[in-house]
């Protein structure tokens, strides 16, 4: 627990860079006593008299002992990340030096920060709303161009701005309807019900677009799970090695060489694909270990976002291929049919040319770019549009689902000509779900849960 919000008047300190040995490390301090504490440890200058957003070089000392030669960055509140007085100390990256400096600061009255406490203070002090704060964590965790771009847009308020416009329009109508209640005796209507109906339809369209973007957001944030499935010796491990451009999986002519699933990641056009090389699927095997591997393969196939079904063009018949595609379609599995060992396409039986089938040579790395393009197209329709708002957070999506239901209640109320007090209740419910996303509506337990997932020092 991060403590009661009313108790957050103290000063906190934490290592802001990754722990371990490095060229430099950054130690962050935030709170009302930040300048006083560091002023006692930085005798070369009186930092209380120095302007905000300035940088100073000097020796950090504790009881006359030199701790390190450092660079001190000053940020006076409210023009800082947390909205409080903040100081960042850039020191040499020795873990021993880092710990000595942090110990000296805590002995002067600061306490060690909890996970996410700096960003939580930024939220509580109005520097960020909750959606922007969560985007900070997404930015830190980003591992592709698309995930970084989306996190930056949300951190800079793109998502919040969209929601703010919806919220302001609803608040306006809610106020007018509640004003009517004060004049119920006179039977006065301040809120135009037709305009409200049009507004609800407009908001519904916007919410639907945001909800639809979650499938893309989930791909951008978490990547795409791709299972490479096929019979033994179809070339699955060879394909994995070719895509990764390294010898990751053992390749041999012996059927059943791959006994367990092998997972690796591949960045294609800014999207992270999690490739899973599975054991070859065959109906009967006397090898118990191989049998377990086959079971895992089938399990991974059902869990995957996309399946690459790899078949050997030299040993697979057209009837087998048709049966495979029918089974995949019956299970609603999104798949790409890939014919392998196709060094010379003219020798491939015409019966194997099913719609959208790709023919490759994993061994000679032929036509792999077409396969990569098809993978991207399969999950994103070939287009990553991070210019528009993309929902990447499951908590936000859940609130949007509930908002959509609340909007339906308002629509039904308008159709059934409900009195103003009941309409006002339904509109307040819509505002509640919008507020859950941006943090206008929240509680301490929820904040503790959200920010506990951040790293310490952020």
C-alpha positions in Angstrom: 0.0 0.0 0.0 1.2 3.5 -0.8 -0.5 5.1 2.2 -3.3 7.6 2.6 -3.4 10.4 0.1 -3.6 13.0 2.9 -0.2 11.7 4.2 1.7 12.5 1.1 3.5 15.6 2.3 6.9 13.8 2.9 9.9 13.6 0.7 10.8 10.5 -1.3 13.9 9.2 -3.0 14.7 6.3 -5.4 17.1 5.1 -8.0 15.5 6.2 -11.3 17.8 4.1 -13.6 18.1 0.3 -13.7 20.0 -1.2 -10.8 23.5 -2.6 -11.4 26.8 -1.3 -12.8 26.7 1.4 -15.5 28.5 4.5 -16.6 26.1 6.7 -14.7 23.0 6.4 -12.5 20.2 8.8 -11.7 18.7 9.3 -8.3 15.4 11.1 -8.0 14.1 13.1 -5.0 10.6 14.6 -4.7 8.8 16.5 -1.9 8.8 19.7 0.1 12.2 19.0 1.7 14.1 18.0 -1.4 16.1 21.3 -1.7 16.8 21.5 2.0 18.1 17.9 2.1 20.3 18.2 -1.0 21.6 21.6 0.1 23.1 20.0 3.2 24.9 17.4 1.0 26.0 19.8 -1.8 28.2 22.4 -0.1 29.6 23.9 -3.2 26.4 25.9 -3.9 23.4 27.1 -2.1 20.8 25.5 -4.3 17.9 27.1 -2.4 18.9 30.4 -4.2 19.3 28.9 -7.6 16.6 29.1 -10.3 14.5 26.1 -11.4 15.4 24.0 -14.4 19.2 24.5 -14.0 22.1 22.1 -13.9 25.0 22.2 -11.5 28.2 20.2 -11.1 29.9 19.6 -7.8 30.9 17.3 -5.0 28.3 15.5 -2.9 29.5 15.2 0.7 28.2 13.6 3.9 29.8 14.7 7.2 32.8 16.0 5.2 33.3 12.7 3.3 33.1 12.9 -0.5 30.4 10.6 -1.8 30.9 11.4 -5.5 31.3 14.1 -8.0 27.8 14.6 -9.4 25.5 16.6 -11.7 22.4 18.0 -9.9 19.3 18.9 -11.9 16.8 21.3 -10.1 13.1 21.4 -10.8 10.9 23.6 -8.6 7.3 22.8 -8.2 4.8 23.0 -9.7 6.9 23.0 -12.9 8.2 19.5 -12.4 7.2 15.9 -13.2 5.5 15.3 -9.9 4.3 18.9 -9.4 6.5 19.1 -6.3 10.1 20.2 -5.8 12.2 17.6 -7.6 16.0 17.1 -7.8 17.7 14.5 -9.9 21.3 13.5 -9.2 23.5 12.0 -11.9 26.3 10.1 -10.3 28.7 7.4 -11.3 27.1 4.0 -11.9 28.7 2.0 -9.1 26.0 0.3 -7.0 28.1 1.1 -3.9 28.0 4.9 -4.7 24.3 4.8 -5.5 23.5 3.2 -2.2 25.8 5.6 -0.2 24.0 8.6 -1.8 20.5 7.2 -1.2 21.5 6.3 2.5 22.7 9.9 3.0 19.5 11.3 1.7 17.2 9.0 3.8 19.3 9.9 6.9 18.4 13.6 6.2 14.7 12.8 6.4 13.6 11.4 3.1 12.0 7.9 2.7 12.4 5.3 0.0 9.7 5.7 -2.7 7.3 2.9 -3.4 6.7 1.5 -6.9 5.1 4.2 -9.2 5.0 6.8 -6.4 6.6 9.6 -8.4 4.0 9.2 -11.2 1.2 8.8 -8.6 2.2 12.1 -7.1 2.1 13.6 -10.7 -1.5 12.4 -11.0 -2.5 13.6 -7.6 -1.0 17.0 -8.2 -2.8 17.3 -11.6 0.3 17.0 -13.8 -1.2 13.9 -15.5 -4.6 12.3 -15.6 -4.8 8.6 -14.9 -4.9 7.5 -18.6 -1.7 9.6 -19.2 -0.1 8.1 -16.1 -0.7 4.6 -17.3 0.7 5.5 -20.7 4.0 6.4 -18.9 4.2 2.7 -17.8 3.4 1.6 -21.4 6.2 3.8 -22.7 8.7 2.3 -20.3 7.6 -1.2 -21.4 7.4 -0.4 -25.1 9.6 -2.7 -27.3 8.6 -1.7 -30.8 8.1 1.5 -32.8 4.3 1.1 -32.8 4.0 0.5 -29.0 6.3 3.5 -28.4 4.3 5.8 -30.7 1.0 4.8 -29.2 2.3 5.3 -25.6 3.7 8.7 -26.4 0.4 9.9 -28.0 -1.6 8.7 -25.0 0.9 10.1 -22.5 0.7 13.5 -24.3 -3.1 13.4 -23.8 -4.5 12.3 -27.1 -6.9 9.7 -25.6 -7.7 11.9 -22.6 -8.5 14.8 -25.0 -11.0 12.6 -26.9 -12.7 11.6 -23.7 -12.7 15.1 -22.3 -14.8 16.3 -25.3 -17.4 13.6 -24.7 -17.5 14.2 -21.0 -18.0 18.0 -21.4 -21.0 17.5 -23.7 -22.6 15.1 -21.4 -22.0 17.3 -18.4 -23.8 20.2 -20.2 -26.9 18.1 -20.8 -26.8 16.7 -17.4 -26.8 20.2 -15.9 -29.7 21.3 -18.0 -31.8 18.2 -17.1 -31.1 18.7 -13.4 -32.0 22.4 -13.7 -35.4 21.2 -15.0 -35.9 19.4 -11.7 -35.7 22.7 -9.9 -38.6 24.0 -12.0 -40.7 20.8 -12.0 -43.8 22.7 -10.9 -43.6 25.0 -14.0 -43.1 22.0 -16.4 -40.2 23.8 -18.1 -37.8 21.9 -20.5 -34.3 23.3 -20.7 -32.7 20.3 -22.4 -33.6 19.6 -26.0 -34.4 15.9 -26.0 -33.7 15.6 -29.8 -30.3 17.2 -29.4 -29.5 14.8 -26.5 -30.5 11.9 -28.7 -28.2 13.0 -31.4 -25.4 13.5 -28.9 -25.9 10.0 -27.5 -25.7 8.5 -31.0 -22.6 10.6 -31.8 -20.9 9.5 -28.5 -21.9 5.9 -29.2 -20.1 6.0 -32.6 -17.0 7.4 -31.0 -17.0 4.8 -28.2 -17.5 2.0 -30.8 -14.4 3.2 -32.7 -12.4 3.3 -29.5 -13.5 -0.2 -28.5 -12.7 -1.5 -32.0 -9.2 -0.1 -31.7 -8.5 -2.3 -28.7 -7.8 -5.3 -30.9 -5.1 -3.3 -32.6 -4.0 -1.9 -29.3 -3.6 -5.3 -27.8 -1.4 -6.3 -30.8 0.7 -3.2 -30.5 1.2 -3.6 -26.7 1.5 -7.4 -26.3 2.5 -8.6 -29.7 1.0 -11.4 -31.8 1.3 -15.1 -30.9 2.1 -17.2 -34.0 2.2 -21.0 -33.8 4.1 -22.8 -36.6 2.2 -26.0 -37.0 2.7 -29.0 -39.4 3.6 -32.6 -39.7 7.1 -33.9 -38.7 9.8 -32.8 -41.2 7.7 -30.1 -42.8 10.5 -27.7 -42.0 9.1 -25.8 -39.0 12.4 -25.4 -37.2 14.2 -24.5 -40.4 11.5 -21.8 -41.0 12.0 -20.5 -37.5 15.7 -20.3 -37.9 15.3 -18.5 -41.3 12.9 -15.9 -40.0 15.1 -15.2 -37.0 18.3 -15.4 -39.1 20.0 -17.5 -36.5 20.3 -21.2 -35.6 17.7 -21.2 -32.8 16.1 -24.6 -33.3 17.8 -28.0 -33.9 17.2 -29.2 -37.5 17.6 -32.8 -38.7 16.0 -35.2 -41.1 14.8 -37.4 -38.2 11.0 -37.1 -37.7 10.1 -35.8 -34.2 13.4 -33.9 -33.5 11.4 -31.0 -32.0 9.9 -32.4 -28.7 8.9 -29.2 -27.0 7.7 -25.8 -28.1 10.4 -23.2 -28.8 9.4 -19.5 -28.5 11.2 -16.5 -30.0 10.3 -12.9 -30.9 10.5 -11.2 -34.3 9.9 -7.5 -35.0 8.1 -7.1 -38.3 7.1 -3.5 -39.4 7.0 -2.3 -35.8 4.9 -5.2 -34.5 6.3 -7.9 -32.2 5.5 -11.5 -33.4 6.0 -14.2 -30.8 6.9 -17.2 -33.0 6.3 -20.7 -31.5 8.0 -23.7 -33.2 6.0 -26.7 -32.2 6.5 -30.5 -32.3 5.3 -32.1 -35.5 1.7 -33.3 -35.4 1.1 -36.9 -36.3 -1.7 -39.1 -35.2 0.3 -42.1 -33.8 3.7 -42.1 -32.1 5.2 -44.7 -29.7 7.5 -42.1 -28.2 5.9 -40.7 -24.9 8.0 -37.5 -24.9 7.1 -36.8 -28.6 3.4 -37.5 -27.7 3.5 -34.9 -25.0 5.1 -32.4 -27.4 2.3 -33.1 -29.9 -0.3 -32.3 -27.2 1.5 -29.0 -26.5 1.5 -28.2 -30.2 -2.3 -28.6 -30.4 -2.7 -26.5 -27.2 -0.5 -23.7 -28.6 -2.4 -23.8 -31.9 -5.7 -23.0 -30.1 -4.1 -20.2 -28.0 -2.3 -18.5 -31.0 -3.5 -15.4 -32.6 -2.4 -16.7 -36.0 -1.3 -20.2 -37.1 1.3 -20.8 -39.9 0.4 -24.3 -41.2 3.5 -25.5 -42.9 3.3 -28.4 -45.3 5.9 -30.2 -47.4 4.9 -29.7 -51.1 6.6 -33.0 -52.0 4.6 -35.3 -49.6 1.3 -33.5 -49.0 -1.7 -34.4 -51.1 -4.5 -32.1 -52.2 -7.1 -34.0 -50.2 -4.9 -33.8 -47.1 -4.6 -30.0 -47.6 -8.3 -29.5 -48.0 -9.0 -31.5 -44.9 -6.5 -29.4 -42.9 -8.0 -26.1 -44.0 -11.5 -27.4 -43.2 -10.4 -28.3 -39.7 -8.8 -24.9 -39.1 -11.9 -23.1 -40.4 -14.2 -25.3 -38.2 -12.2 -24.2 -35.1 -12.3 -20.5 -36.2 -8.5 -20.4 -36.2 -6.9 -17.6 -38.2 -4.3 -19.3 -40.4 -1.8 -18.9 -43.2 -1.2 -21.9 -45.4 2.5 -22.2 -46.4 4.0 -24.8 -48.7 7.6 -25.5 -47.9 10.5 -27.1 -49.8 9.4 -25.4 -52.9 12.8 -24.7 -54.5 11.2 -24.9 -57.9 7.6 -23.8 -58.1 7.0 -25.5 -61.5 7.3 -28.9 -59.8 4.5 -28.3 -57.4 1.3 -30.1 -58.1 -1.4 -27.6 -59.3 -3.8 -29.2 -56.9 -1.9 -27.6 -54.0 -2.5 -24.1 -55.2 -5.4 -23.3 -52.8 -6.5 -19.6 -52.5 -4.0 -17.4 -50.5 -1.4 -20.3 -50.2 2.2 -19.1 -50.0 5.1 -21.2 -51.4 8.5 -20.9 -49.8 11.8 -22.5 -49.4 12.8 -22.1 -45.7 16.1 -23.8 -46.4 17.1 -21.4 -49.1 15.2 -18.5 -47.5 13.1 -17.9 -50.5 9.8 -15.8 -50.4 10.1 -15.2 -46.7 9.4 -11.5 -47.1 6.0 -12.4 -48.6 5.3 -14.5 -45.6 6.2 -11.6 -43.2 4.0 -9.3 -45.2 1.1 -11.8 -45.0 1.6 -12.1 -41.2 1.2 -8.4 -40.8 -1.7 -8.2 -43.1 -3.4 -11.1 -41.3 -3.6 -9.4 -38.0 -3.7 -5.7 -39.0 -5.1 -5.7 -42.5 -1.7 -4.4 -43.6 -2.1 -1.1 -41.8 -1.0 0.3 -38.5 -2.7 3.6 -37.9 -1.3 5.1 -34.7 -2.3 8.6 -35.7 -5.8 8.0 -34.4 -6.5 7.1 -30.7 -5.7 3.4 -30.0 -6.9 1.8 -26.7 -4.2 -0.5 -25.3 -5.3 -0.8 -21.7 -7.7 -3.6 -20.7 -9.0 -1.4 -17.8 -9.9 1.4 -20.3 -11.6 -1.1 -22.6 -13.7 -2.5 -19.7 -14.9 1.0 -18.8 -15.8 1.7 -22.4 -17.9 -1.5 -22.5 -19.8 -0.3 -19.4 -20.1 3.2 -20.9 -21.7 1.7 -24.0 -24.3 -0.1 -21.9 -25.0 3.1 -19.9 -25.5 5.0 -23.2 -28.0 2.4 -24.3 -29.9 3.1 -21.0 -30.0 6.8 -21.8 -31.3 6.0 -25.4 -34.0 3.7 -24.0 -35.0 6.4 -21.5 -35.4 9.0 -24.3 -37.5 6.6 -26.3 -39.7 5.7 -23.3 -39.9 9.4 -22.4 -38.5 8.9 -18.8 -38.8 11.8 -16.5 -35.7 14.1 -16.1 -34.6 12.7 -12.7 -34.2 9.2 -14.1 -32.5 10.5 -17.3 -30.1 12.4 -15.1 -29.2 9.3 -13.2 -28.4 7.4 -16.4 -26.3 10.3 -17.7 -24.4 10.4 -14.4 -23.6 6.7 -14.9 -22.1 7.5 -18.3 -20.0 10.3 -16.7 -18.9 7.8 -14.0 -17.4 5.4 -16.6 -15.7 8.2 -18.5 -14.2 9.4 -15.2 -12.9 5.9 -14.3 -10.6 6.1 -17.3 -9.2 9.5 -16.7 -9.2 9.5 -12.9 -12.0 11.9 -12.1 -13.6 9.0 -10.4 -11.3 6.8 -8.4 -10.3 5.5 -5.0 -7.1 4.8 -3.1 -7.3 1.0 -3.6 -7.6 1.4 -7.3 -4.7 3.9 -7.4 -2.5 1.6 -5.3 -3.2 -1.3 -7.7 -2.5 0.7 -10.8 0.7 2.3 -9.6 2.1 -0.8 -7.9 2.7 -2.2 -11.4 5.2 0.7 -12.2 8.9 0.4 -11.6 10.4 2.1 -8.5 11.8 5.5 -9.4 9.1 6.3 -11.9 
